[in-house]
Amino acid sequence: MQANLHSVKRWQLSGTDQDPQQVHRLRSQTRFSTWTPLNNKTSNLQLFEERMNLVLHWFDLWTDRQRKHLLDSLLTRCTKSQLKYCRDLLIETVPVTQVDFTVVLPRFLSLYVMSFLSPRDLCSAAQVSWHWRVLAEQDCLWASRCIRRGWFLPYTPGDKEYGAWRNHYVSCVSTLDWLTPREAAEQYGTLNQQSTGTTEEEEEEKRKERRIRQMIRDKLQEEKRLSMRTRRAWGSYTKPEGARGGSVQTGRSSSGLTFSSWPSLSWPARTVGSPSLLCLSQDRGQPMTAAQSWDRVQTSSPSSERLNKASRALSSFTYRPALSHTASPIHLPTPALLLLISNRIPAYELLLSGVKAGVIVVLYDHRGTLSALLTQAERAVSGQRAQRLGLLAPGGTEEIHLLHSSSLSEKTLLTPDQREFWEKLCGWVAPAEEGGGIDIFSPLAASASGVALIQTLTTLTGLEVRAPMGLATGSFQNILSEWSDGSVCTGLSKQQPAAPALQFVCESVLQGWCRQAQWMEEALGELRVCLGPQLQRVGLQARGRALGLFLWEKICLEELCVSKELNEALTEGLVALTRQEETRPLEFLAVFLTKWSEEKEREESSGEEKLKNKGASHGSQTCVSRISEPPQTALDWRGAVARELHHSESIYLRRLGAVLKVYQEPLTAALNSNRAILSYADIHIILTPVTQILELNRVFQVDLQARLQQWGAQQCVGDVFVKLCSKLRVYTNYLNNCTTALSAIDKCRETKPPFRAFLKRADRTLATHMLSLQELLLCPVWRIQEYVTLLQALSLHTHPGHPDHTHLSSALNTLLQFREFIQKLKRNSERDRLMEETQEMIQGCPNLSEGNRQLIITQDAALLRSPDERIPDSLRTYEQVSDVGLFLFNDALVLTRRNVYHTPFTLAHRSAHTFLASVALASLAVREITHTRYVSHAFVLEGPCRSWVCATERGEEREHFLSVLRSAITSALTGHQ
């Protein structure tokens, strides 16, 4: 019997005795009995076997009742460990073959099994037990059955409420108005109603009717078979992010399963049609309900009268609610608008706060992929068809930076990934015949490459594509200018300027954002730091909308949008008020504004007289007025671009002149009078390059104005640009000196109190156009981008045979190369700034500024540790050791210990990083940890000496960090090879 026992059972039988060694010649010692030796283990074992065989022999001879009585007596004398052994032995010998599947299987699998039951079977299953009743009455089982029949709840069930859809289904079924076939025939008639006289035409109509009915029955049967084959996985219905401004609301079941196909009365209304009666439209391949297909059959068949009778007969089986439950009828909706916004757009939170009702917003992560963006858009539209698609992403006149690793241009549009993305995305947009189209907020219509991209996208999607024409300079103001017409890409839309953009965003918010986006981004940066921790658990879109609303309510830009003249008058009045000590400031402002208006009227009247006497000739400082009406021909478009160029050049020169008048002249005068605020060297470093640029551009403006005064069809401005481009060395020296000049300003401001007081008086005044000295020094950088945009617009509207085309192309190529040089300087400056900030942030970190090292990405994570490494990964538990920061460079990965310190009596906190370790990317390996019930979003970083187990808070963060890390490792290995 010992040979047949399992090793575990043998150990349990042996108890805690050790295996005895053979002891020879031991004297047998007995106590109270000569039959039971105590010390002689061999004799004891032999005697035990003999007695056990005897008891087993008696057990075989006993009856069943006697055996049960013996087992009962033995079990009552056993200890707990012996009873556990008996239990395990019984489970192994007599396994359980029938169990309740709802107890063994996970909850979602039990619900998936029950989803195949009919409503009557579900009601029967609810009577099995209390647990079965809870499962059988879940909303996820009954909602689809109600929606399929057009029975919608008049409210959205709460999170802790279940059984609402089941009760609604029962109440709807109980109030159905059933008609017997005879009653339905008497009320609506039948298809087979005999007529008085039958002709060949009527017989042919009957045959067509029978074929139509058979076609419908076959279609229904085929769709039922396909629905069983392609049934979606249980729990795959995800809840889209709810947001105001046209986002889709969803219901929620009590079991925690979210779904996106449960409409309520607060939704945008949809067509009431059975989803089980869907078929494909033959002309465009779009989904079509059974009602629409029935209308198509009805119009294509001559027997319309009898088919109308059949449709009325079918309507006898529709739900007719009771009088006490009547609801307002559901009307067909107008299609919604879909707006895609990248989180790399400056101050995108402000745009989210101004989105109009009926617009479905998709705020996507710029670091994601095309498939992720497509999935996010699909969840947002939730089966609806959008009227138009809006796209707001970083970009220029030639391409759009749709994602971090995917740009949209004429060359990349026809790649397989981009082509599949746009074909699927535009499949959810209404066709061009119904007014569908795409609105891109980047000024693609201002360059030949952008127009080619628009034409290619129009051909690919078959939709109307519109974009700004780029006739306005500064920030994002091209969105407020004229937009191209989708039918003719180089033509002007008949709508008002910015009309396509105003379909998505409120006018006041859009205007404020377009003009002040860069400054609002700085304010929102501070808001993200302060309010970000409180909104950490909220979704990206909801957090952005909250921050945008907060900023909009605080700055009140809508109330500040006054006329330019009133703004100028108030500014001058306040400046004058600060120079005098007035006890009655309001009366002083009233008198000042009255005098100011009188002076303005006198200036306007004298200006009109001069125009009548001297004509339209002006000095070099006079700017050309902006066009009041949009042009209608290609010639007018060239003139419009030229006038915009001259107008923006005048503003640019006034700002550069303010640097000399407000800053250089007073500082030089103070230096000459022995009351120096700055030294001659500092003035030369900071302000002298601006003087050289101002002299160059004044000559450029004079030449440009001379061409505009004699503007005609064959007039040229390209040679003026070529002359400017030949002297770009002045701009090159200025840009190379820009970093030194800004550092000198900061240093002098900190070390010289007179200069600090001087800046406080001079910065952001009317004379400096409400800009600081540092902002004025950035004007040449902004102007180069404006030159490129305007030159692209000029080249677009200039015929290749025009004498100006060659010069324009040459100047455009030169400025494009110079713009690339500026972008390279920006990237290097940004890289150096990030390296310095990272070096200061990490305590005890070695020198990071080595070679060509640059920071790629940072990621906060949790450092985990497993108590036992021998346990399999699927069963291994982890405990958090500390918070860490991962700083990924192009050649190494730095790990830091992150400590969070909270400020007393406030919600604010700060993070401090302490150097922990660094690993070269060439010797680093990364491995993902499968998501289990014990750990999620975890991965392993394996170095040459040790490894670290880290976990991020969200799965998206882990996927993005690991993808960037693997790319950096691959690049590092390639560089070493």
Secondary structure, DSSP 4 states (H G I P E B T S, - for coil): -GGGS-HHHHHHHHTTPPPPPP--SPPP-BSS-SS-BSS-HHHHHHHHHHHHHHHHHHHHHS-HHHHHHHHHHHHHT--HHHHHHHHHHHHHHS------HHHHS-HHHHHHHHTTS-HHHHHHHTTT-HHHHHHHT-HHHHHHHHHHTT---SSPPPTT--SHHHHHHHHHHHT-----HHHHHHHH--TTPPPSS--HHHHHHHHHHHHHHHHHHHHHHHHHHHHHHTPPPTT---PPPP-TTTPPP--B-TTS-B-S----TTSPP-----GGG-EE-TTT--EE-HHHHHHHHHHHSS-HHHHHHHHHHHGGGS----GGG--PPPPPPPPPEEEEEETTSTTHHHHHHTBPTTEEEEEE-TTS-HHHHHHHHHHHHTT--BSEEEEE-SB-SS-EEEETTEEE-TTTTTSHHHHHHHHHHHTTB--GGGT-EEEE-S-GGGSHHHHHHHHHHHHHH-SEEE-B---S-STTGGGGS-BB-SSSTTSBPSSPTTHHHHTTB-HHHHHHHHHHHHHHHHHHHHHHHHHTGGGTTS-HHHHHHHHHHHHHHHH-HHHH---HHHHHHHHHHHHHHHHS--S-HHHHHHHHHHHHHHHHHHHHHHHHHHHHHHTT---TTPPPPPPSS---SHHHHHHHHHHHHHHHHHHHHHHHHHIIIIIIHHHHHHHHTT--SS-HHHHHHHHHHHHHHHHHHHHHHHHHHHHHHT--TT---HHHHHHHHTTTHHHHHHHHHHHHHHHHHHHHHHH-HHHHHHHHHHTTSTTTTT--HHHHHTHHHHHHHHHHHHHHHHHHTS-TTSTTHHHHHHHHHHHHHHHHHHHHHHHHHHHHHHHHHHHHHEETPPP---TT--EEEEEEEEEEE-S-TTS-TTT---EEEEEEEEEEESSEEEEEEEEEEEPTTSS-EEEEEEEEEEEEGGG-EEEE----SS--SEEEEE-SS-EEEEE-SSHHHHHHHHHHHHHHHHHHHHHH-
